[in-house]
Amino acid sequence: MVNPIVTPLSELKKRSSSKWRRFAPDVLPMHVAEMDYDIDEGIKKILLEKVSNSDLGYTGPMPEVADGFVKFAERLWGWRPDAKQVRLSTDVGVSAVEIFRALGNKGDGVVINSPVYHSFFDWIAEVEMLVHDVPLVRAATDWQLDLVALENAFKLGPKFYLICNPHNPLGKVYTQAELATVADLAKHYNVTVISDEIHAPLTYVNTDFVPYLKVSQSAKETGICITAASKSFNLAGLKASIIVTDAAQMHERLAKLPAALHWRSGLLGAFAMAEAFSNAGSWLDSAISANLESRELLSQLVADQLPKVKMWIPDAGYLAWLDISELNLGDNPAAKILSEQKVAFVPGPDHGEDYKDYLRINFACHPDSLRRAVLALAAYAN
């Protein structure tokens, strides 16, 4: 039985977001990180009320966002951040870019861990800073953070460490021990840690997500969290996010951020985010349940139809990372599959230049879409 929040493909094709307009109508889009689910009814009600009342002006004071996030973080992760240190912003990308500008200079180094969310590279390039890549180390069941290599990178004097937790595209959730070591290294080498935690609410029940700012005093002193309700509650188009700190000194450092960050966020997005954090817990549980069913289906389909393809089971989110090297699809597998099978995946090289033989797939979709996507790959399995 299909989870009731999962939207049929026939209805999805009526939508107007990038996911459904980027490619021709006969292409199945499995790329953009958004879920093919109906949004929470309470969020719908808030949005409809605002539109009905012509309440569509600039975003003013929004204590509802900070209050909602504090309670949300305490309920999910046992972490109670300071509501006064929650800032409204447009989206996590804008937040990262403006933090770079406020605290750094052109030419500063930013450490990342490939394979990683493709926009990390774009954000760093936008501010004319330099990528210091410390690739994750591939293992049989996981990809590991290379802490020795990370320290060696920190010794070179980068200004920032941009970490993705939970990780995109791997769905990896870093452990308390890993993050504590990161925090100690960051403090020792004077590195500011920007932790993108946008997928955190979608962590599966058998995994413990630990917010970076909860890890230790060193983490509080070195860290900034950027996050939003956009990925976990399907609200990306509404343009609202938050920047969170948990130490007075870091909060003061961010006073250099432009006040326009607040005004450039969307009023509808801010109220939708507040509602999501405050009252959409049941919907979130349903989304995680639907994602778990899809994760299990994808794992089974890959095992049955793609025995030569390697898939790592994500601990959070709805993205899967596949090693398709054994399919021998040439230099641009994603383009070949798009052209011949009419299914769009995210090319591996988007996440780092060394990942030509990988694909990212979004499995937060109807089971029929997932089956068609795997069949597209299976066409090359013989």
N, C-alpha and C positions, 0 to 999 in steps of 0.2 A: 504493500500500500504506500502510495506516494504521500509524503508529508504535505498537509494542506497549504502551507505557505509557499510551496514550490510552484512556480508559475509555468503553465504549458508553453511550449515554443510558439504556438500560434498566437498567443497573447503577447509574448515578448517581442515578436517582430513588429508590433504596433508601437513600440517605444521609440523615443527619438534621441536617446543618448548615443555617445560615440560608439559604444559597443555594437549598436544595431545600425549605424550609418557608415561606419568606416569602410566596410566591404560590401560587395554586391549582395543582393537579397538571397542568392542561393548559397552563400557561404555561412557555415556554422561558426560563430565566434566563441572561442574558448580561451580568449586571451585576457581581456580587461578584468582587473580584480574588483569585480562587483558580483553580488549574488543574484541569481535569477529567482528572487523571492518577493512576495508582496510585503510591503513595509508594515510596521506595527500600526494597529488601528488608532491608538492614542496619538501617535505622531501624525497620522492622517488628519485627525480631528483638529489638532493644533494648527496645522497648515491651512486647512479649509476655513477655520475661524478667522485667521489672519487675512486671508484673501477676501472672505465675505465682508469683513469690516474695513476693507481697503487699508489695512494696517501694514503698509509695505515701505515704510520710510527707512532712514538710516538706523543703524544699530546703536542703541543707547546703553546705559548701564544694564548689565546682565548678571546680577547676583545669582540668578537661578542656575547658571552654568556651573559656577564654582561650587555652589552648595550641592548640586546634583552630583558632580564628579567626586567630591570628597566622600559622600555617602556611598557612591558606587565603588570607589576604590577600597573603602573600608569593608564593604560587604563581600567583594570578590577576592581581595588580596590581603585583608587585614592591615591595610596601610591607610593612615589618615593624614593626607597632606594638608598644608595650611591653605585655606581658601583664599587668603590674601595674596598668595603666590601663584594663583591661577590666572593667566592672561588669555584673552580672546585673540584669535588670529584667523587668517583666511583659510589656510590649509597647511598641512605639515611641510609641504615643499616651500611655501612662502616663509613659514616659520624658520626652517633651517637656513635659508638664504639670508634672512634678516639677522639671525643670530651670528652667522659668519661675518656679516658686514659690521655688526655692532661690536663684536669682540675680537675681530681679526683684521688682516690686511691682505691685499693682493700678494700672491706668492706664498702665503702660508700653506703648510701641509695639512691635509686631512686624511686620516687613516680610515680605511674601510676594509671589509672582508668579502672578497668575491668568492663564489657567485652571489651577487646581491642586487636588490631592487635597482632597475636601470636608471631611475631618476636621480639616484645618488650621484652618478657621474655628471648628470646635467646640472644639478645644484652647485656642485663644486666648480664646474666650468663657468657657470654664470657669474660667480664672484671672482673668477680668475685665480683660484687657488689650485694647489697641486695634489693629485691623488697619490697616496701612499698605500698601495694594496698589500694586505697581509692575507693571502687566500686561506680559506678554511681547508682543512686537511680531510680528504675523502676517506671514510672508513666503511666497513661492510654494512652497518645499520644506521650510520649517522655521519655527519661531517663535524669535525672537531675544530675548536678554536685553538690556534697555535700560540700559546701564551709566551713561549720563548721568542718566537718571531715578532710577536706584538711588542714585547719589551724592547727588542732590538730596533723596531720602527720608532718607538717612543724616544729612544736615545738620540734619534736624528733631529729631534726638536719640532715635531709637528704641533700645531696649535690645537687641533681638534681630533677627536675620535668619533666618527659617525657610525653608530651601531644599530642594527635592525633586530629588534627583539619583541615578539617572535620574528623569526627570520623569514624574509621573502627572497627567494622562492622556496626555501627548504621546509618552512614550518617548524624550524628548530627553536626550542625554548632554552635559553641559557640557564645554567644552574646557579644557585646561590654562591657556591664556591667559585665558579668561573667569574661571576660578576664582582665578587669581593676582591679577587686578584686583580681584575681590571681596575677597580676603584683605587686600590693601593698603588698600582703602577701609574695611574693617571695623576694621583696626588704627588707622587715622588717626582714625576717628570713634568709636572705643571701642564697637563693636557686637559682640556675641557671635553667632557663626554656628552654628546647629544644622542639620546636614546629614543629612537623612533619605535613607539610601542602601540602603533595604531591597530595591530591585529590581536592585541592581548586579550580583549574580552572574548575572543573566539577560541581560547585554549580549551582543549578537551579535558574531561573530568579526571582522567588518570594522570594528568600532568600538573605540576605546580608552577604557575607563572610568578616570578618575583620581579616587581618593579625595580628598576635600577636605583631609584632614590630611597627605596626601603632597605637596601642591602647593608649599608654601614654608614658611619659618620663620614668616611672618606668619599663614599658615593654621593652623599648629600652635598658635600663641599665641591665636588668636581662635576656634578651632573645637572643636565637639563632634560626634561621629558617633553617630547612633542607627540601629540596624539589627537584623536578626534573620534566622533561617533560614526564617521563616514563609512569605513569599511565594515564595521560590525553591525551596523543598522541600516546599511544601504542608503546613505544620504550624501554621497560624494558631490552631487550637483548643487547642493545648497551652500557650499563654501563657508564652513565654520570649523575651527579647530581650537586647541588650547596649547599653551606653553606653560609647563609646570616646573617650579623649583621648590626646594625644601630646605634651603639654607639662606639666611639673611644676606650674606655677602654675595652669593650668586644672584639673588633677587635684585640686589642693588646694582650689580654689574649689568643686568638686563634693562636697567633704566635707560640705557642708550638706544633701546629698540624704538623705532618710530611709533608715535601714537596712532598713526594711520593704520597700523595693523588691526586695531580694534574696529575702526570705521570701515575698513575694507572687507570685513566679514559680513556675511549676509544675515539680515534680521531673521528670516525664516530658518536659516541654518542654525542660528544660535538657539532659538526656541525649540527647534526639533532636537538639537543635541541635549538641551536641558531635560526635555521630556524623555529622551532615550535613557539617559543616565538615571533619572529619577523613577521612571514608571514602566519601562519596557523590559523588565527582567524576564517575564514569561516568554515574550517573543524571542529574546536572545537565547533562552533555553531551547526553544523550538528550532532556531537557526542552527545551533550547535548540534542538535539531534539530526537535523537534515544533512548537515555536513558530514557527520559521522557515518550515516547511511551511505552517502556518496563516496566517502573515502574507502569504505569497505567494498563497495561495488567496484570502484576503480581498481583497487588492489586485486580483486578476484578476476576482473577482465584482463588486466595485465598478465597475471599469472597464467590464465587459460589461453589467451590469444597472442601474447607477446613474451614468450618465455626467455627471449634473449635481451629483453629490455629491462633495465634496472630502475626500480622506483624506491625512493626513500619515504617511509610513512611519516607524514607531518604530525607534530604534537599540537599544532594550533593552526587555525585558519582553514582555507579552502584551496590552497595552491599545492601542486605536486610537481616535483622535479624529476625528469626522466632522462636517463642515459640511453640514447637510441643509436649509439655508435655501431652496434651489430647489425643495424638495418642497412648500413652502407648507402646513405642517401645523398652523398656528395657534400659540397662545400656549404650549401645553404638548405638544410633539410626543411626548415619551416616554409620557405618559399616554394619548394617542390611540392610539399603536401598541400599548400594553399592552392597552387595552380592545378594540381592533378586530382585532389580529393575534395576540394572546396571546404576545408576546415582550417581555421586560423588558430595557431598556437603562438606563444611568445618565443622568438628565437633565443637559443642559449647565449649567443654572443651579446645580446642586450644586457646580460648580467655579468659580463666580463669577457674579454677577448679570447680567453682560453677554453671557452665552453661551446665550441662549434657543434659538437655532437650531443647537445642536450636540448630539451624543450621544457617550457613551463606550461602546465595546463590548469585551468580553473575548473574545479569539479563541483562548485556550488550551483548545480543546474539540475534539470529534469533528468531522470535515468536514461531516457531515450536519447538525449543529447550526448550523454557520456558514452553510451554504447556506439553511437555513430562516430564519435571522436576516436575511440579505440579501433573501430573497424577501419578508419582511415589509415591508421598506423599499421594495422594488421595486413593491409594490402601489400606491404613491403616485407613481410615477415618470412616469406618462403626463400 
